[in-house]
Amino acid sequence: MDDHNPGSRGSGRHALLGACAMLALIGLYFLLREHWGHVAGWWPYLLLLACPLMHVFMHDGHGHDHREK
């Protein structure tokens, strides 16, 4: 099956996925719009949490050997 062919089965799945993603984004927009006062107070904590998470995921954790094998 060719995903680039409009008559194939895969194109319907991509359209459904795109529609679900757009609905999720619209829902997130309205949710944040109504509760921005609550969400804005968490930004400093989320930034501090992002630092160790980025360190772990971007550097593959600790204890790995940097020498080439």
Summary of the structure (lengths in Angstrom):
residues: 69
radius of gyration: 20.7
end to end distance: 41.9
largest distance: 54.2
contacts: 112
relative contact order: 0.06
helix: 68%
strand: 0%
